[in-house]
Amino acid sequence: MRIWKSVDKLVEGDIAEEEIALAAGKAVVRVGERLTEDKIGLLKSLGIKWLLVDTTHIDGDVKGILHEDFVSGMKQDIEDIFTKVVEDGKIEYSKVEERAKTLSKNIMDNYGDYIVPVMAILKNLDEYTYTHEVNVAILSTLMGIELGLKEETIHTLATSALIHDVGKLMVPQEILNARRKLSNLEFTEVKKHVVYGKQICEESGLKDRAILAGIEEHHEKMDGTGYMRGLKNGSIDLFARIIAVADIYDALTSERPYKPGWTPYKAFSFILSIAGKHLDPRVVNGLIKVMGMYPAGTRLLLSNGREVVVVGIKRGYYTRPLVQDEEGNVIDLGQEKKLKIEKVLG
Ligand SMILES: [Fe+2]
């Protein structure tokens, strides 16, 4: 997707689609160059205001499921909504519902043969809660589509996902971000975020039983070992079972004060290992349909000796993802049948 972007909004990985040269003729940015933080800083210091870039890094009719600017705007909206919760103790529910509907509708509108996930980027550890809420809503929506839920149900699912951790606002930050093992008392307090979340929503006038269940039950486990109520299997609401899968995937792949982010492949492998035990296998199957067996961000070595990164999948091609090489070219391994995946690099 080629667009003109304000230099202030460039992000690492955007690919320049025009050359910028100094008066002396020396190129600052070349066509096809993948931008780094340093290069973006250089453009700013030179007073360049706009640059033509490819933001999705994908060619042809393959595009990301969301625009990156939309995702970062959504993150800001959630931060604003949550800030008001801290001030007033109430959540602007109608605003959450409108944002969730816009998010899930945008995803459904872009849902075609190719699924190229676009997630919110965690730029500093303080904004984890907002980034996480947006990413869980994106992943839940994608799984909801693959599970065959109705459009209206997907909008409601996205609403629940977008605020599923709102109760964490009532848990002290020093406990949530502790770099040490929590005491039993502290861990009990963290667990209570599901109850606090439900209370905030109920006191704000939210009555939808499924939305409340997504918030209250997303840490329940299929074998009954989760919290707060130790519910089992089908007694856990479907929204909560979907949000649980999205929650674990995003939490594991995110950097936290007490751990580095796992690679998407490692997180995905872990999710497969607890399907049936902690997670609903039918929902995990939905994640496989969305991500394939090599989730976006996985680094692969191909049989031609090239290192590539997975950017998405063509629907149904679970073991033959769309990959991007170091020059930014996208290769559909579903079409390039001679190329084999030699190994997963990370
Ligand atoms: Fe949670």
Residues whose N, C-alpha, C, O or C-beta is under 5 A from the ligand:
A	BS01	LIG	H164 D165
